[in-house]
Amino acid sequence: MNDLTTSALEAANKAMVASWATPVTDALKDLIKDDTTTIRVDDVWKFLGSPDKATHRTPILKNLQALRDAGVLTQHKRGESNFGIFYTSGPNWV
């Protein structure tokens, strides 16, 4: 793949992640009821109407990770698998 193609794909991926920021944030406001509520990527995915998982799981996950990095969510890992990753409200939860 040439640099132009790689750059175009990266730009498209960033745009897709950005386009899901508001829907993911809105979903979290409905899904997280208090500081004991735990959610997974699939909970958000299902709440958003279960769009094509192959295409949309990564943008949802990237938005959850960005919110984790901003302190809005706290990540908890139960076990060695990525399927055991849960999120709760973080110190900057509004």
C-alpha positions in Angstrom: 0.0 0.0 0.0 1.4 3.4 -0.8 1.5 6.4 1.6 -1.4 8.1 0.0 -3.7 5.1 0.4 -2.5 4.6 4.0 -3.1 8.2 4.8 -6.6 8.1 3.3 -7.5 5.0 5.3 -6.2 6.6 8.5 -8.2 9.8 7.8 -11.3 7.7 7.1 -10.9 5.7 10.3 -10.4 8.9 12.4 -13.5 10.4 10.8 -15.5 7.3 11.6 -14.4 7.4 15.3 -15.2 11.1 15.5 -18.7 10.5 14.0 -19.5 8.1 16.8 -18.3 10.3 19.7 -21.7 11.9 20.3 -23.8 8.7 20.0 -21.5 6.9 22.4 -21.5 9.7 24.9 -25.3 9.8 24.7 -25.6 6.1 25.1 -23.4 6.2 28.2 -25.7 8.8 29.8 -28.6 6.3 29.5 -26.6 3.2 30.3 -24.7 4.3 33.4 -27.2 4.9 36.1 -24.8 5.3 39.1 -21.3 4.6 40.1 -21.9 0.9 40.5 -23.1 0.4 36.9 -20.7 -1.6 34.7 -20.9 -1.7 31.0 -19.0 -3.4 28.2 -18.4 -2.3 24.6 -21.1 -4.7 23.4 -23.6 -3.0 25.8 -23.0 0.3 24.0 -23.1 -1.4 20.6 -26.5 -3.0 21.4 -27.9 0.2 22.8 -27.0 2.0 19.5 -29.0 -0.5 17.5 -26.4 -3.1 16.8 -24.9 -1.6 13.7 -22.6 -3.8 11.7 -20.2 -5.1 14.3 -17.2 -5.5 12.0 -17.4 -1.9 11.0 -18.6 -0.2 14.2 -17.2 -2.0 17.2 -13.7 -0.4 16.8 -15.0 3.2 16.7 -17.2 2.6 19.7 -14.2 1.0 21.6 -11.9 3.9 20.6 -14.5 6.4 22.0 -14.7 4.5 25.2 -10.9 4.5 25.5 -10.8 8.2 24.9 -13.4 8.8 27.6 -11.3 6.5 29.9 -8.2 8.6 29.1 -10.1 11.8 29.9 -11.2 10.3 33.3 -14.9 10.1 32.3 -14.8 6.3 32.6 -12.8 3.9 34.6 -11.7 0.7 33.0 -11.7 -2.6 34.9 -10.3 -5.8 33.5 -11.7 -9.1 34.8 -9.4 -11.9 33.5 -6.8 -12.1 30.8 -9.1 -11.7 27.8 -10.2 -8.4 26.2 -13.8 -9.7 26.6 -13.4 -9.1 30.3 -13.0 -5.4 30.0 -15.7 -3.3 31.8 -16.2 0.4 32.3 -17.7 2.3 35.2 -18.2 6.1 35.7 -14.8 7.7 36.4 -13.8 10.7 38.5 -14.7 13.2 35.7 -18.2 11.7 35.1 -20.8 14.4 34.6 
